[in-house]
Amino acid sequence: MTSSHDAINAFQQRFAADPDFVVRAPGRVNLIGEHTDYNDGFVLPMAIDRAIWIALRPRTDQQVNVVSLDLDRSASFGLADLRHEGASWIEYVKGVAWALLGAGYQLTGWEGVLTGDVPRGAGLSSSAAVELATARAFQAVSGFAWDPPAMALLSQKAENQWVGMNCGIMDQMISAAGEADHALLIDCRSLQTTSVPLPHGTVAVILDTSTRRGLVDSAYNERRAQCEAAARYFGVPALRDVSLERFEAEAGGLDEVTLRRARHIITENARTVAAADAMARGDASEMGRLMDASHASMRDDFEISGPELNVMVDCARQAPGCFGARMTGGGFAGCAVALVQADRADEFAARVSADYEAATGLTPAIYISVASNGASVEELR
């Protein structure tokens, strides 16, 4: 796994000097609450022990120079002349600079090396980790106060308006504000968070199907538009404001597809709040049942699962020590997540890996995950 030492060593080799700072921002896995964030609802993610790291030092001009160690690419831009140029990885960095400047922050230029071990395109929010690491880098060299919700909102703005991905707030919020050994129940309207420990004796296991999707070009924006149409039908700001009882009484005027999309969001919000309650009580069995129900809703009503994800979830549920499993992330490809007895996690991982490969011919990647803290900075001088 990547660590701060990898970023620092690469910086030393590239610049023949020591960096002044190393920043870290984690990826995330969402335990339950999918596509509810942009409906002002509830989500229950945890920051994971896979992250993006940037080793950096300030510059005396307004230039930002970044080396991506993993992509073997370098890119530069000037803070005084920000221009959108295609779909390169540097646009995530540039977008955060644009959002910070637009919010009135005075920024200092910097140069650094970026590396990480959050798998790209797997539904573990590598893009949000890059954005929050970038925000932390600018905060380190520019000296403004670090406010996790504010930085999450500005990073989301960068992804929405600069990169062009109409995501909700969950990914950026958990990367900014994650808490070791806990998931966070996030109210995506108020940004209020509640720390929730995993049930005693359990771990979250991430199950990467080794399939990928391009999120910006996917049906994500279509799903969001369908949810917004349903909210207009009910005359509310967001589907979070529609109870299940009202939905069942009044949904008859919706077309069938929009009805199913809305039903997923409304039931998923209820499941997510119930899951946080179950976790707080240490009820792993109930948490697992809710995860299973969430997957069925995403598969059938929201239609964002995929063949490999469904196979992976089935393999997980049949493996030893599994309480429940579901696809996680934007959908169509990428990862599932399972809640598993900690003392059976290795056995579980081996069984799922073998069964999934036998069923699909694909070799999965399986991560037994530990919940980590959100974006942080270490001053090296």
Number of C-alpha atoms within 10 A of each C-alpha: 9 15 15 19 12 19 25 26 16 21 25 17 10 13 13 10 12 18 24 17 21 27 27 29 36 36 33 33 26 28 31 31 29 30 29 28 22 21 23 22 26 31 32 25 27 35 35 31 21 26 31 28 32 32 31 29 21 21 14 8 11 15 18 21 17 21 22 18 17 11 10 8 11 15 13 13 18 15 18 10 9 12 14 12 9 9 10 11 16 21 22 22 24 25 26 27 26 24 22 22 15 11 11 8 16 13 17 20 21 21 21 29 27 28 26 27 17 24 17 15 20 25 28 29 27 24 22 29 31 31 31 35 31 27 26 26 29 25 22 25 18 16 13 13 8 15 11 21 17 15 23 25 19 26 35 28 23 26 26 15 14 19 22 13 18 18 21 21 26 31 31 33 30 38 34 33 23 28 21 16 17 20 29 25 27 26 20 21 15 9 18 11 19 14 18 23 19 24 20 14 12 20 22 25 26 25 29 27 27 18 17 16 16 13 20 14 10 14 16 18 15 10 18 19 13 17 26 20 17 23 19 13 14 19 12 13 13 20 27 24 16 20 14 14 8 11 17 12 9 11 18 10 10 15 10 11 13 20 20 21 21 27 23 24 28 21 19 28 28 17 22 26 19 15 27 26 16 20 20 16 16 18 16 24 16 18 27 24 15 24 27 21 17 26 26 18 23 24 21 13 19 23 18 23 24 17 11 23 28 20 16 29 24 18 20 30 21 15 19 17 20 25 23 26 32 33 37 33 28 24 27 26 27 26 30 31 28 29 27 29 21 18 12 16 22 17 13 25 23 12 16 23 21 15 19 23 15 11 12 14 10 15 15 20 14 21 18 19 18 16 24 25 21 27 30 20 18 13 10 13 7
